[in-house]
Amino acid sequence: MLCEIPKLYECKIRTARKSHTCCECGGEILSGYLYYFHRGLWTWGFRQYKTCTKCELLSLKLAKALPCGESIPFGGLYEEWAEFEENKGKTRLEFRSYVALRK
């Protein structure tokens, strides 16, 4: 999937001081757990995204399989995951279960 590259971008690994919601699986990032904090400036403005470590690792794995020049937009991990041949027809609930099993 083609997506816009931000003009400014930063990614940090943080420890949650309070609970957050992962922008990919919708799961809870509990206080005390590590998560990835992405922020950037796109044409539509500054945005920030919080991703659990499991979704971040899955995103990196899937990104390696994408054709050159393509990337996964924030919030689009499920759609990319579902396009893989072995995952065709799987639901978002099955995606969450898959992510939960990757502990």
C-alpha positions in Angstrom: 0.0 0.0 0.0 1.3 3.4 -0.9 1.2 6.0 1.9 2.5 9.5 2.4 5.9 9.9 3.9 5.9 12.6 6.6 8.0 15.7 6.3 9.2 15.3 9.9 9.3 12.0 11.8 10.4 10.5 15.1 10.1 7.1 16.7 10.9 6.4 20.4 10.5 3.4 22.6 8.8 4.4 25.8 7.6 2.9 29.0 3.9 3.5 29.6 3.2 5.6 32.7 -0.5 5.0 32.1 -2.5 2.7 29.9 -2.7 3.5 26.2 -4.4 1.9 23.2 -2.4 0.4 20.3 -3.3 2.0 17.0 -3.0 -1.3 15.2 -4.7 -4.0 17.2 -6.7 -1.8 19.5 -5.3 -3.7 22.5 -4.4 -2.1 25.8 -0.8 -1.1 26.4 -0.5 -1.5 30.2 1.3 0.8 32.5 4.9 -0.3 32.9 5.1 -2.0 29.4 7.2 -0.8 26.5 5.6 0.7 23.4 6.6 2.5 20.3 5.7 6.2 20.1 5.7 7.5 16.5 5.0 11.1 15.7 5.3 13.1 12.5 4.2 16.0 10.3 2.1 14.9 7.3 0.2 17.2 4.9 -2.9 17.0 7.2 -0.9 18.0 10.3 1.1 16.6 13.3 -0.1 13.1 14.4 1.2 10.7 17.0 0.6 6.9 17.1 1.3 4.4 19.9 2.0 0.8 18.9 2.4 -2.2 21.2 5.7 -4.1 20.8 3.9 -7.2 19.3 2.3 -5.1 16.5 5.5 -3.2 15.9 7.4 -6.4 15.3 4.7 -7.8 13.1 4.7 -4.6 11.1 8.5 -4.8 10.6 8.2 -8.4 9.5 5.4 -7.6 7.0 7.2 -4.5 5.7 10.1 -6.7 4.6 7.7 -8.7 2.4 6.3 -5.6 0.6 7.5 -4.5 -2.8 10.1 -1.7 -2.7 8.6 1.7 -2.2 5.5 0.4 -0.3 4.9 0.7 3.4 2.2 0.1 6.0 0.3 3.2 7.1 -0.5 3.6 10.8 -3.7 1.7 11.5 -3.4 -0.4 8.4 -1.5 -3.4 9.8 -4.6 -5.6 9.9 -5.4 -5.0 6.2 -1.8 -5.8 5.2 -1.8 -8.9 7.4 -5.2 -10.0 5.9 -3.8 -9.7 2.4 -1.2 -12.4 3.0 -2.2 -15.7 1.4 -2.2 -17.7 4.6 -4.4 -15.1 6.3 -7.0 -14.5 3.6 -10.5 -14.5 5.0 -9.4 -14.0 8.6 -11.4 -11.5 10.7 -10.1 -8.6 12.8 -10.9 -10.7 15.9 -8.6 -13.5 14.6 -6.0 -10.8 14.0 -6.2 -9.7 17.6 -5.9 -13.3 18.7 -2.8 -13.8 16.4 -1.2 -10.7 17.9 -2.0 -11.8 21.5 -0.3 -15.2 20.9 2.9 -13.5 19.9 4.0 -13.0 23.6 
